[in-house]
Amino acid sequence: MRLSATILAQPHSGLALPAYDRSKITPGIVHLGIGAFHRAHMAVYVDDLLGEHSDWAIVGASLRRPDTKEALAPQEGLYTVAVRDAAGTHPRIIGSILDVLDANTEREDLLALLADPQIRIVSLTVTEKGYCHDPATGELDENHPDIVHDLANPSAPSSAPGMLVEALTRRRNNGIAPFAVMSCDNLPSNGATVRRIVSRFALLREEALGAWVAEEVAFPGTMVDRIVPSTTDADRAAVAELIGAEDAWPIMTEPFTQWVIEDNFPQGRPPFETVGAQLVNDVEPFERMKLRMLNGSHSSMAYLGYLAGYEYISDVMGDDNYVKLIHGLMTEEVMPTLHMEGVDLGSYRDQLLDRFRNPALQHRTWQIAMDGSQKLPQRLLGTIRDRLAANQPIDRLGLGVAAWMRYVTGVDEKGENIDVRDPLAMRMLAIAADAGDDPKALFTGLVALTEIFGSDLADNEVFASTVTRHLESLFDQGAAETVAQLVS
């Protein structure tokens, strides 16, 4: 039997159900990029508040693939969030998503909904690459194929910036106040960055439109945090056993969840603070803390762990040398770049290490390693720039960059092919092929990718010598031995 509203009417022991009548809720939010993270994070917060605030339900939209819609439509938008810890798996049915639209086949329906006055917030988790921007500068990539297409076909957009601007244009033309645009992606200063990207796209369409977007549209910043591994067939089978029904796409996650939000919603917002979110005037310090400590550590563990043969992050944390490396990375190199008055960074570090150790959360190193060209600038390179400017060493951070360079050669330490998933994969593989077995040539070729490294790091002697030294060791000694030597 498939998960559905009918299943909700049946008694279930130990299964948490929506605490409201789904027939009485209406949408106030459209979410672009309705993947696993959104369904484990924001949709859960909204589910918690719909009992008393029924006009803030979510309609999701898939911009690229219809798989989420295909999974959730037969289930009337319902799905399971299964929280895993050492004590077991704890299932909960989420009902906050009323519908999922496929932008490829239902574009006009999506645009019409975005232009409807009842929609007051448009949130996004389209990943770093979904903003069609230059990760090194945070500016719109005006030569991106999707941007070129959307500027030529403004009423039939395919990109997130194009979709937002077309919907905002329709609202402006009809005298409807703009919705707030809330990015929940791991971008540095994500609110300001998305404002810059969307305003620039609007300006390219029409000068007055660009000015209106920049002045009238709110772009609240956020910091989001919850570890969400990919769902496996074994996960689906386990959830079916727990809930007594088939769920085509349950979400597996950890107990921890955090959401910090800039309180900037001119057309109103749900009381997120009543369900555990933190509303603040300035999100950027929290965002930087999370990007550098959690995400920077995660990426370093992903590349170094994968190269050493570790499939899951919890496996990496079973290696004492890797634990020493990540503890030192956060303590010695990341935390000194953060200025968080009233926040105990040491406690946050220890909490992260405990979360990484969660044996029930099978978070693949390969999954975290995806799209590294988009992630590296904010997860590692920003911290590196700060430390270089202060004449401070970058040994551990540099090893993370070197491990990424070794990973994107597409061949692991056993000579097996690596499935490198990245927008720049073909270019990076070509650079690796030209470099052959020469680590210095590999460094020179990859650091020339200015969309990742900008124009400053290639000529920095400390950066070049540190990363090249580690890269040579990774080729000669392997990842596990390189880590062991660094922490000894």
RAVEN-V578877 format. One record per residue. N is the residue number from 1. PSI is psi in radians with two decimals (999 if undefined). D_CENTER is the distance of its C-alpha to the mean C-alpha in whole Angstrom. Layout:
n:N psi:PSI d_center:D_CENTER
n:N psi:PSI d_center:D_CENTER
//
This chain:
n:1 psi:2.36 d_center:33
n:2 psi:2.51 d_center:30
n:3 psi:2.31 d_center:28
n:4 psi:3.09 d_center:29
n:5 psi:-0.52 d_center:30
n:6 psi:-0.69 d_center:34
n:7 psi:-0.64 d_center:32
n:8 psi:-0.48 d_center:31
n:9 psi:-0.18 d_center:35
n:10 psi:2.63 d_center:36
n:11 psi:2.40 d_center:36
n:12 psi:2.23 d_center:33
n:13 psi:2.19 d_center:34
n:14 psi:0.15 d_center:31
n:15 psi:2.08 d_center:28
n:16 psi:2.32 d_center:27
n:17 psi:2.82 d_center:27
n:18 psi:2.36 d_center:26
n:19 psi:0.71 d_center:29
n:20 psi:2.88 d_center:30
n:21 psi:1.93 d_center:31
n:22 psi:-0.39 d_center:29
n:23 psi:-0.21 d_center:32
n:24 psi:0.07 d_center:32
n:25 psi:2.61 d_center:28
n:26 psi:2.74 d_center:27
n:27 psi:2.45 d_center:24
n:28 psi:-0.15 d_center:23
n:29 psi:2.37 d_center:19
n:30 psi:2.29 d_center:18
n:31 psi:2.12 d_center:14
n:32 psi:2.23 d_center:13
n:33 psi:1.01 d_center:11
n:34 psi:1.29 d_center:12
n:35 psi:-2.87 d_center:10
n:36 psi:-0.71 d_center:10
n:37 psi:-0.82 d_center:7
n:38 psi:-0.73 d_center:9
n:39 psi:-0.38 d_center:13
n:40 psi:-0.25 d_center:12
n:41 psi:-1.56 d_center:11
n:42 psi:-0.73 d_center:13
n:43 psi:-0.48 d_center:15
n:44 psi:-0.76 d_center:17
n:45 psi:-0.78 d_center:17
n:46 psi:-0.69 d_center:19
n:47 psi:-0.62 d_center:21
n:48 psi:-0.46 d_center:22
n:49 psi:-0.10 d_center:24
n:50 psi:-0.34 d_center:25
n:51 psi:-0.66 d_center:28
n:52 psi:-0.17 d_center:29
n:53 psi:1.32 d_center:27
n:54 psi:-0.12 d_center:28
n:55 psi:0.41 d_center:27
n:56 psi:0.46 d_center:23
n:57 psi:2.99 d_center:22
n:58 psi:2.43 d_center:19
n:59 psi:2.16 d_center:20
n:60 psi:2.80 d_center:17
n:61 psi:2.29 d_center:16
n:62 psi:2.14 d_center:15
n:63 psi:-0.38 d_center:16
n:64 psi:-0.96 d_center:16
n:65 psi:2.61 d_center:17
n:66 psi:0.17 d_center:19
n:67 psi:-0.64 d_center:19
n:68 psi:-0.75 d_center:17
n:69 psi:-0.75 d_center:20
n:70 psi:-0.57 d_center:22
n:71 psi:-0.71 d_center:21
n:72 psi:-0.48 d_center:21
n:73 psi:-0.82 d_center:24
n:74 psi:-0.24 d_center:27
n:75 psi:0.23 d_center:26
n:76 psi:0.56 d_center:26
n:77 psi:-0.11 d_center:22
n:78 psi:2.61 d_center:23
n:79 psi:2.95 d_center:21
n:80 psi:2.33 d_center:20
n:81 psi:2.08 d_center:18
n:82 psi:1.95 d_center:20
n:83 psi:2.18 d_center:19
n:84 psi:2.31 d_center:20
n:85 psi:-3.02 d_center:22
n:86 psi:-0.40 d_center:25
n:87 psi:-0.20 d_center:27
n:88 psi:-2.82 d_center:26
n:89 psi:2.26 d_center:24
n:90 psi:1.85 d_center:24
n:91 psi:2.60 d_center:23
n:92 psi:2.36 d_center:23
n:93 psi:2.24 d_center:23
n:94 psi:2.31 d_center:21
n:95 psi:0.19 d_center:23
n:96 psi:-0.24 d_center:21
n:97 psi:1.96 d_center:20
n:98 psi:-0.57 d_center:23
n:99 psi:2.78 d_center:22
n:100 psi:2.21 d_center:20
n:101 psi:2.47 d_center:21
n:102 psi:1.95 d_center:20
n:103 psi:-0.40 d_center:20
n:104 psi:-0.58 d_center:22
n:105 psi:-0.24 d_center:25
n:106 psi:0.64 d_center:25
n:107 psi:-0.79 d_center:24
n:108 psi:-0.64 d_center:27
n:109 psi:-0.72 d_center:26
n:110 psi:-0.79 d_center:23
n:111 psi:-0.68 d_center:24
n:112 psi:-0.71 d_center:27
n:113 psi:-0.75 d_center:25
n:114 psi:-0.51 d_center:23
n:115 psi:-0.04 d_center:26
n:116 psi:2.35 d_center:28
n:117 psi:-0.42 d_center:28
n:118 psi:-0.37 d_center:27
n:119 psi:1.99 d_center:24
n:120 psi:-0.24 d_center:23
n:121 psi:2.34 d_center:19
n:122 psi:2.02 d_center:17
n:123 psi:2.80 d_center:13
n:124 psi:2.40 d_center:10
n:125 psi:1.42 d_center:7
n:126 psi:0.15 d_center:8
n:127 psi:2.89 d_center:5
n:128 psi:-0.71 d_center:7
n:129 psi:-0.29 d_center:10
n:130 psi:-0.20 d_center:10
n:131 psi:-0.04 d_center:12
n:132 psi:0.83 d_center:15
n:133 psi:3.01 d_center:15
n:134 psi:1.93 d_center:16
n:135 psi:-0.47 d_center:14
n:136 psi:-0.51 d_center:17
n:137 psi:-0.37 d_center:18
n:138 psi:0.17 d_center:16
n:139 psi:2.72 d_center:18
n:140 psi:2.32 d_center:18
n:141 psi:1.70 d_center:19
n:142 psi:-0.22 d_center:23
n:143 psi:0.03 d_center:23
n:144 psi:2.34 d_center:20
n:145 psi:-0.67 d_center:22
n:146 psi:-0.63 d_center:20
n:147 psi:-0.75 d_center:21
n:148 psi:-0.78 d_center:25
n:149 psi:-0.81 d_center:25
n:150 psi:-0.55 d_center:24
n:151 psi:-0.57 d_center:26
n:152 psi:-0.41 d_center:29
n:153 psi:1.16 d_center:28
n:154 psi:-0.50 d_center:27
n:155 psi:-0.04 d_center:28
n:156 psi:1.06 d_center:26
n:157 psi:2.69 d_center:22
n:158 psi:-0.35 d_center:20
n:159 psi:2.84 d_center:17
n:160 psi:-0.84 d_center:15
n:161 psi:-0.74 d_center:17
n:162 psi:-0.70 d_center:20
n:163 psi:-0.79 d_center:20
n:164 psi:-0.79 d_center:19
n:165 psi:-0.67 d_center:22
n:166 psi:-0.73 d_center:24
n:167 psi:-0.73 d_center:24
n:168 psi:-0.62 d_center:24
n:169 psi:-0.78 d_center:27
n:170 psi:-0.69 d_center:29
n:171 psi:-0.76 d_center:28
n:172 psi:-0.78 d_center:30
n:173 psi:-0.48 d_center:33
n:174 psi:0.13 d_center:34
n:175 psi:0.47 d_center:34
n:176 psi:2.32 d_center:31
n:177 psi:2.52 d_center:29
n:178 psi:2.59 d_center:25
n:179 psi:2.80 d_center:22
n:180 psi:2.43 d_center:20
n:181 psi:2.01 d_center:16
n:182 psi:1.79 d_center:13
n:183 psi:2.34 d_center:10
n:184 psi:0.50 d_center:7
n:185 psi:2.82 d_center:5
n:186 psi:1.24 d_center:5
n:187 psi:2.48 d_center:8
n:188 psi:2.32 d_center:11
n:189 psi:0.98 d_center:14
n:190 psi:-0.62 d_center:11
n:191 psi:-0.88 d_center:14
n:192 psi:-0.65 d_center:17
n:193 psi:-0.79 d_center:15
n:194 psi:-0.61 d_center:14
n:195 psi:-0.78 d_center:18
n:196 psi:-0.77 d_center:19
n:197 psi:-0.86 d_center:17
n:198 psi:-0.70 d_center:19
n:199 psi:-0.70 d_center:22
n:200 psi:-0.75 d_center:23
n:201 psi:-0.77 d_center:22
n:202 psi:-0.70 d_center:25
n:203 psi:-0.66 d_center:27
n:204 psi:-0.49 d_center:27
n:205 psi:-0.77 d_center:28
n:206 psi:2.28 d_center:31
n:207 psi:-0.80 d_center:31
n:208 psi:-0.62 d_center:32
n:209 psi:-0.73 d_center:29
n:210 psi:-0.73 d_center:27
n:211 psi:-0.70 d_center:29
n:212 psi:-0.77 d_center:29
n:213 psi:-0.79 d_center:25
n:214 psi:-0.58 d_center:25
n:215 psi:-0.57 d_center:27
n:216 psi:-0.38 d_center:27
n:217 psi:2.30 d_center:23
n:218 psi:2.42 d_center:21
n:219 psi:1.29 d_center:17
n:220 psi:2.36 d_center:17
n:221 psi:2.75 d_center:14
n:222 psi:2.78 d_center:12
n:223 psi:2.15 d_center:10
n:224 psi:2.56 d_center:9
n:225 psi:2.04 d_center:9
n:226 psi:2.34 d_center:10
n:227 psi:2.20 d_center:10
n:228 psi:1.67 d_center:10
n:229 psi:2.87 d_center:12
n:230 psi:2.53 d_center:13
n:231 psi:2.32 d_center:16
n:232 psi:2.94 d_center:19
n:233 psi:-0.58 d_center:23
n:234 psi:-0.64 d_center:24
n:235 psi:-0.76 d_center:22
n:236 psi:-0.72 d_center:23
n:237 psi:-0.71 d_center:26
n:238 psi:-0.72 d_center:26
n:239 psi:-0.72 d_center:25
n:240 psi:-0.68 d_center:27
n:241 psi:-0.66 d_center:30
n:242 psi:-0.67 d_center:28
n:243 psi:-0.15 d_center:28
n:244 psi:0.41 d_center:31
n:245 psi:2.79 d_center:30
n:246 psi:2.27 d_center:27
n:247 psi:2.03 d_center:24
n:248 psi:-0.48 d_center:22
n:249 psi:1.28 d_center:19
n:250 psi:2.83 d_center:18
n:251 psi:2.25 d_center:15
n:252 psi:2.38 d_center:16
n:253 psi:-3.13 d_center:14
n:254 psi:2.91 d_center:16
n:255 psi:-0.61 d_center:18
n:256 psi:2.44 d_center:16
n:257 psi:2.48 d_center:14
n:258 psi:2.48 d_center:14
n:259 psi:2.02 d_center:13
n:260 psi:2.25 d_center:15
n:261 psi:2.34 d_center:16
n:262 psi:2.21 d_center:18
n:263 psi:1.43 d_center:21
n:264 psi:1.41 d_center:21
n:265 psi:1.49 d_center:22
n:266 psi:-0.51 d_center:26
n:267 psi:0.23 d_center:26
n:268 psi:2.88 d_center:25
n:269 psi:2.82 d_center:23
n:270 psi:2.80 d_center:23
n:271 psi:1.25 d_center:24
n:272 psi:-0.53 d_center:20
n:273 psi:-0.36 d_center:22
n:274 psi:-0.20 d_center:24
n:275 psi:0.38 d_center:22
n:276 psi:-0.13 d_center:20
n:277 psi:2.73 d_center:18
n:278 psi:2.03 d_center:19
n:279 psi:2.20 d_center:20
n:280 psi:2.94 d_center:21
n:281 psi:-0.51 d_center:22
n:282 psi:1.96 d_center:20
n:283 psi:-0.42 d_center:16
n:284 psi:-0.75 d_center:16
n:285 psi:-0.69 d_center:17
n:286 psi:-0.72 d_center:15
n:287 psi:-0.80 d_center:12
n:288 psi:-0.71 d_center:14
n:289 psi:-0.83 d_center:15
n:290 psi:-0.79 d_center:12
n:291 psi:-0.75 d_center:10
n:292 psi:-0.69 d_center:13
n:293 psi:-0.94 d_center:15
n:294 psi:-1.03 d_center:12
n:295 psi:-0.66 d_center:9
n:296 psi:-0.73 d_center:13
n:297 psi:-0.75 d_center:14
n:298 psi:-0.81 d_center:12
n:299 psi:-0.75 d_center:12
n:300 psi:-0.78 d_center:16
n:301 psi:-0.63 d_center:17
n:302 psi:-0.88 d_center:15
n:303 psi:-0.84 d_center:17
n:304 psi:-0.64 d_center:20
n:305 psi:-0.79 d_center:20
n:306 psi:-0.78 d_center:20
n:307 psi:-0.55 d_center:23
n:308 psi:-0.02 d_center:25
n:309 psi:0.19 d_center:24
n:310 psi:2.20 d_center:22
n:311 psi:-0.64 d_center:20
n:312 psi:2.71 d_center:18
n:313 psi:-0.65 d_center:17
n:314 psi:-0.52 d_center:20
n:315 psi:-0.74 d_center:22
n:316 psi:-0.73 d_center:21
n:317 psi:-0.13 d_center:22
n:318 psi:-0.08 d_center:25
n:319 psi:1.98 d_center:26
n:320 psi:-0.59 d_center:28
n:321 psi:-0.68 d_center:27
n:322 psi:-0.66 d_center:24
n:323 psi:-0.78 d_center:24
n:324 psi:-0.71 d_center:26
n:325 psi:-0.86 d_center:24
n:326 psi:-0.66 d_center:21
n:327 psi:-0.78 d_center:23
n:328 psi:-0.65 d_center:24
n:329 psi:-0.86 d_center:21
n:330 psi:-0.78 d_center:20
n:331 psi:-0.85 d_center:24
n:332 psi:-0.53 d_center:25
n:333 psi:-0.56 d_center:23
n:334 psi:-0.89 d_center:20
n:335 psi:-0.63 d_center:22
n:336 psi:-0.28 d_center:24
n:337 psi:-0.07 d_center:22
n:338 psi:2.48 d_center:21
n:339 psi:1.62 d_center:23
n:340 psi:1.52 d_center:22
n:341 psi:2.24 d_center:26
n:342 psi:0.01 d_center:26
n:343 psi:2.24 d_center:23
n:344 psi:1.66 d_center:24
n:345 psi:-0.58 d_center:22
n:346 psi:-0.70 d_center:24
n:347 psi:-0.71 d_center:23
n:348 psi:-0.74 d_center:20
n:349 psi:-0.84 d_center:20
n:350 psi:-0.63 d_center:22
n:351 psi:-0.73 d_center:20
n:352 psi:-0.78 d_center:17
n:353 psi:-0.68 d_center:19
n:354 psi:-0.70 d_center:21
n:355 psi:-0.71 d_center:17
n:356 psi:-0.51 d_center:17
n:357 psi:-0.21 d_center:20
n:358 psi:1.87 d_center:20
n:359 psi:-0.35 d_center:22
n:360 psi:-0.24 d_center:21
n:361 psi:1.69 d_center:17
n:362 psi:1.45 d_center:18
n:363 psi:1.94 d_center:14
n:364 psi:2.37 d_center:15
n:365 psi:-0.64 d_center:15
n:366 psi:-0.67 d_center:15
n:367 psi:-0.80 d_center:12
n:368 psi:-0.51 d_center:10
n:369 psi:-0.23 d_center:12
n:370 psi:2.60 d_center:11
n:371 psi:0.65 d_center:10
n:372 psi:-0.55 d_center:12
n:373 psi:-0.48 d_center:14
n:374 psi:-0.45 d_center:11
n:375 psi:-0.58 d_center:9
n:376 psi:-0.77 d_center:13
n:377 psi:-0.75 d_center:14
n:378 psi:-0.44 d_center:12
n:379 psi:-0.63 d_center:11
n:380 psi:-0.73 d_center:15
n:381 psi:-0.58 d_center:17
n:382 psi:-0.75 d_center:17
n:383 psi:-0.74 d_center:19
n:384 psi:-0.78 d_center:21
n:385 psi:-0.74 d_center:22
n:386 psi:-0.74 d_center:23
n:387 psi:-0.66 d_center:25
n:388 psi:-0.70 d_center:27
n:389 psi:-0.49 d_center:28
n:390 psi:0.17 d_center:29
n:391 psi:0.73 d_center:31
n:392 psi:2.60 d_center:29
n:393 psi:2.74 d_center:28
n:394 psi:0.61 d_center:25
n:395 psi:-0.90 d_center:26
n:396 psi:-0.74 d_center:23
n:397 psi:-0.73 d_center:20
n:398 psi:-0.58 d_center:23
n:399 psi:-0.66 d_center:23
n:400 psi:-0.74 d_center:19
n:401 psi:-0.76 d_center:19
n:402 psi:-0.69 d_center:22
n:403 psi:-0.67 d_center:21
n:404 psi:-0.77 d_center:18
n:405 psi:-0.70 d_center:21
n:406 psi:-0.71 d_center:23
n:407 psi:-0.77 d_center:20
n:408 psi:0.05 d_center:20
n:409 psi:-0.34 d_center:24
n:410 psi:0.12 d_center:23
n:411 psi:2.25 d_center:26
n:412 psi:-3.04 d_center:26
n:413 psi:-0.28 d_center:28
n:414 psi:0.07 d_center:30
n:415 psi:0.12 d_center:30
n:416 psi:2.63 d_center:28
n:417 psi:2.46 d_center:26
n:418 psi:2.29 d_center:22
n:419 psi:1.55 d_center:20
n:420 psi:1.96 d_center:18
n:421 psi:1.90 d_center:15
n:422 psi:2.50 d_center:14
n:423 psi:-0.46 d_center:15
n:424 psi:0.31 d_center:18
n:425 psi:-0.80 d_center:19
n:426 psi:-0.69 d_center:23
n:427 psi:-0.72 d_center:23
n:428 psi:-0.67 d_center:22
n:429 psi:-0.62 d_center:24
n:430 psi:-0.70 d_center:27
n:431 psi:-0.76 d_center:27
n:432 psi:-0.70 d_center:27
n:433 psi:-0.71 d_center:30
n:434 psi:-0.62 d_center:32
n:435 psi:-0.46 d_center:31
n:436 psi:-2.26 d_center:33
n:437 psi:0.32 d_center:33
n:438 psi:1.81 d_center:33
n:439 psi:-0.64 d_center:30
n:440 psi:-0.69 d_center:31
n:441 psi:-0.64 d_center:31
n:442 psi:-0.81 d_center:28
n:443 psi:-0.84 d_center:27
n:444 psi:-0.72 d_center:29
n:445 psi:-0.76 d_center:27
n:446 psi:-0.65 d_center:24
n:447 psi:-0.28 d_center:24
n:448 psi:-0.12 d_center:25
n:449 psi:1.59 d_center:22
n:450 psi:-0.40 d_center:22
n:451 psi:-0.26 d_center:19
n:452 psi:-0.91 d_center:17
n:453 psi:-0.02 d_center:20
n:454 psi:-2.79 d_center:22
n:455 psi:0.04 d_center:25
n:456 psi:-0.61 d_center:26
n:457 psi:-0.52 d_center:25
n:458 psi:-0.59 d_center:27
n:459 psi:0.08 d_center:30
n:460 psi:2.05 d_center:29
n:461 psi:-0.69 d_center:32
n:462 psi:-0.79 d_center:30
n:463 psi:-0.87 d_center:27
n:464 psi:-0.81 d_center:28
n:465 psi:-0.68 d_center:31
n:466 psi:-0.88 d_center:28
n:467 psi:-0.74 d_center:26
n:468 psi:-0.73 d_center:29
n:469 psi:-0.80 d_center:30
n:470 psi:-0.68 d_center:28
n:471 psi:-0.71 d_center:27
n:472 psi:-0.73 d_center:31
n:473 psi:-0.68 d_center:31
n:474 psi:-0.67 d_center:28
n:475 psi:-0.71 d_center:30
n:476 psi:-0.77 d_center:33
n:477 psi:-0.39 d_center:32
n:478 psi:2.88 d_center:29
n:479 psi:-0.82 d_center:26
n:480 psi:-0.75 d_center:27
n:481 psi:-0.65 d_center:31
n:482 psi:-0.76 d_center:29
n:483 psi:-0.79 d_center:27
n:484 psi:-0.74 d_center:30
n:485 psi:-0.63 d_center:32
n:486 psi:-0.63 d_center:30
n:487 psi:-0.06 d_center:30
n:488 psi:999 d_center:33
//
